[in-house]
Amino acid sequence: MTLKKEDREALVALRMQRAKELLAETRDIMAMGYWRTTANRLYYACYNAVSALLLKNGHSTHTHAGVITLLGLHFVTKGIISIEQGKLYKNLFEKRQTSDYDVWIPIDEEDVKPFLEPAEKFITEIENLINEKEIN
């Protein structure tokens, strides 16, 4: 199903709003010391931002792996997003997978806290790209 331009723009804005809400939640959850949940929320903040960027530029997928692939294909390989930021997003996905599904692997502050500032910068860069023209 193809979205009308105004519907697509509204969905892009909602995804970015959700990304920012999740970042705020992440800070609150970190303060409580719930590191598994922090990893989850941090990833989903970035996921919503990347999903908004993809949607803004006419790309969509129904899987997390697809989002990683499309980000790499349309933005990292073209030099629009740095390789380091592409790796950050993939690492956040893997950290979220571990924190959600590998219950026997401990997740603590040292595993998650270093991702906060880079993720905040990543989301800011994504928002800046969204506010520019379509990239295709």
C-alpha positions as CSV (number, residue, x, y, z in Angstrom):
1,M,0.0,0.0,0.0
2,T,1.3,3.4,-1.0
3,L,0.8,6.3,1.3
4,K,-0.2,9.7,0.2
5,K,2.5,12.3,0.6
6,E,0.8,14.0,3.6
7,D,0.2,10.7,5.3
8,R,3.8,9.7,4.8
9,E,5.0,13.0,6.2
10,A,2.7,12.6,9.2
11,L,4.1,9.1,9.9
12,V,7.7,10.3,9.5
13,A,6.9,13.1,12.1
14,L,5.3,10.6,14.5
15,R,8.2,8.2,14.2
16,M,10.7,11.0,15.1
17,Q,8.5,12.1,18.0
18,R,8.5,8.5,19.2
19,A,12.3,8.3,18.9
20,K,12.6,11.4,21.1
21,E,10.2,10.0,23.6
22,L,12.1,6.7,23.8
23,L,15.3,8.7,24.4
24,A,13.7,10.4,27.3
25,E,12.5,7.1,28.6
26,T,16.0,5.7,28.3
27,R,17.5,8.3,30.5
28,D,14.8,7.7,33.2
29,I,15.3,3.9,33.0
30,M,19.1,4.3,33.2
31,A,18.7,6.3,36.4
32,M,16.8,3.3,37.9
33,G,19.6,0.9,36.8
34,Y,17.5,-1.3,34.5
35,W,20.2,-2.0,32.0
36,R,18.4,-4.6,29.9
37,T,15.4,-2.3,29.4
38,T,17.8,0.6,28.7
39,A,19.4,-1.4,25.9
40,N,15.9,-2.1,24.5
41,R,14.7,1.5,24.6
42,L,17.9,2.9,23.2
43,Y,17.7,0.6,20.2
44,Y,14.0,1.4,19.6
45,A,14.7,5.1,19.8
46,C,17.2,4.7,17.0
47,Y,15.0,2.2,15.1
48,N,12.1,4.7,15.0
49,A,14.5,7.5,13.8
50,V,15.9,5.2,11.0
51,S,12.4,4.0,10.1
52,A,11.4,7.6,9.7
53,L,14.4,8.4,7.5
54,L,13.7,5.3,5.3
55,L,10.0,6.2,5.0
56,K,10.8,9.9,4.2
57,N,12.9,8.6,1.3
58,G,10.4,6.0,0.0
59,H,11.9,2.9,1.5
60,S,10.1,0.4,3.7
61,T,10.6,-3.1,5.1
62,H,8.9,-5.2,7.7
63,T,11.9,-6.6,9.6
64,H,14.6,-5.2,11.8
65,A,17.2,-6.8,9.6
66,G,15.6,-5.1,6.6
67,V,16.0,-1.7,8.3
68,I,19.7,-2.4,8.9
69,T,20.1,-3.5,5.3
70,L,18.3,-0.5,3.8
71,L,20.2,1.9,6.1
72,G,23.4,0.5,4.8
73,L,22.4,0.3,1.2
74,H,20.8,3.8,0.8
75,F,22.8,5.9,3.4
76,V,26.0,4.3,4.6
77,T,27.4,3.0,1.3
78,K,26.6,6.4,-0.3
79,G,28.5,8.2,2.5
80,I,25.4,10.1,3.8
81,I,25.7,8.3,7.1
82,S,29.1,7.3,8.4
83,I,30.3,3.7,8.6
84,E,30.7,4.2,12.3
85,Q,27.1,5.3,12.7
86,G,26.0,2.3,10.6
87,K,27.9,0.1,13.0
88,L,26.5,1.8,16.0
89,Y,23.0,1.0,14.8
90,K,23.8,-2.6,14.1
91,N,25.6,-2.9,17.5
92,L,22.5,-1.4,19.3
93,F,20.4,-4.0,17.5
94,E,22.7,-6.8,18.7
95,K,22.8,-5.4,22.3
96,R,18.9,-5.3,22.3
97,Q,18.8,-8.9,21.0
98,T,21.1,-10.0,23.8
99,S,19.3,-8.0,26.5
100,D,15.9,-9.3,25.4
101,Y,16.6,-12.9,24.6
102,D,19.9,-14.0,26.2
103,V,18.8,-14.0,29.8
104,W,21.9,-15.9,31.0
105,I,24.2,-13.2,29.7
106,P,24.5,-10.3,32.2
107,I,23.9,-6.8,31.0
108,D,25.2,-4.0,33.2
109,E,25.9,-0.3,33.1
110,E,29.3,-0.7,31.4
111,D,27.6,-2.6,28.6
112,V,24.9,0.0,27.8
113,K,25.8,3.4,29.1
114,P,28.5,4.1,26.5
115,F,25.8,3.9,23.8
116,L,23.7,6.8,25.1
117,E,25.7,9.8,23.8
118,P,26.5,8.2,20.3
119,A,22.8,7.2,20.0
120,E,21.7,10.8,20.8
121,K,24.0,12.1,18.1
122,F,22.8,9.5,15.7
123,I,19.2,10.5,16.2
124,T,20.0,14.2,15.8
125,E,21.8,13.4,12.5
126,I,18.9,11.4,11.3
127,E,16.5,14.2,12.1
128,N,18.7,16.7,10.2
129,L,18.7,14.4,7.2
130,I,14.9,14.1,7.4
131,N,14.6,17.9,7.4
132,E,16.6,18.0,4.2
133,K,15.3,17.0,0.8
134,E,14.6,13.4,-0.1
135,I,17.8,11.5,-0.8
136,N,16.8,8.5,-2.8
